Amino acid sequence: MKLARFAVDGKTAIGVVDAEKGTVQALAPHADDMVRIVEAHAQPAQTLKTAGPIRALAEVAILAPLHAPRRNIICVGKNYREHAVEFARSGFEAGAVAGAEVDAYPAVFSKPASTICAATDAVSLHAQATSAVDYEGELAFVIGKRGKDILKENAYSHIWGYVAINDVTARDRQRNHKQWFLGKALDRFCPMGPWIATADEVDAENLTLKTWVNGELRQNANTRDLLFDIPTLVATISSGLTLEPGDIIATGTPVGVGIGMKPPVFLKTDDVVTIEVTGLGRLHNRFF
Ligand code: MG
């Protein structure tokens, strides 16, 4: 089941998407907060119902599917080997050590929930704050079942669904401040969507992830190549920290970001970044 949040006739609703037909139908009873849906429907495919008009996706405004998580988006850095190398060699990783590009433990940071925007929203380059904005296409997952100290073998039973994000990053702030939060936290720096696909229909360990900038393919990877797999991430992050329904965890970006180019190439006005993940639809954001 694919769940999108959308606006039509001045109202917002969550609905079920038929991606092949390009349609959406609202849930019944009406709902517009995905966190409440996640909490109330641990087995969504069996319990969610729809009613009312079936609308073409083109007739509605698609919003971020999970727009108000209770807390920050939890993100993993350097989780594909070739990306870890390109980042270390770029000069933008504070404290990078040649020959030690791949970490022994996952690097984890967060982005404030206020960064979340929709799959087709325009995103400011924040020229007053940064001159080095870069894209990061990523697979993210949504926690469905609360848990702490989750064992790897139980990790997937805590995941409710999957969604594509762009972990937009101001590289100069990431480098200059020797941490990642300030470079990751700018308004609209987390395009998300267009829908969340529930876990029952996603093979998370075999998804193709592609990113284009103005139609030029930049990232083309498969989630099987994650250095720290999803069970490891769930076990690591939930160690001593209770994960709650609606928490979002982004798994990291593969090779092919702008700082990996020689010389680095950053986003500029009117660039369009397109990200596709198998079964999760397409992000398509213009920068200005
Ligand atoms: Mg990232």
Boltz pocket constraint, residues with backbone or C-beta under 6 A from the ligand:
constraints:
  - pocket:
      binder: B
      contacts: [[A, 75], [A, 76], [A, 77], [A, 136], [A, 138], [A, 167], [A, 252], [A, 253]]
      max_distance: 6.0
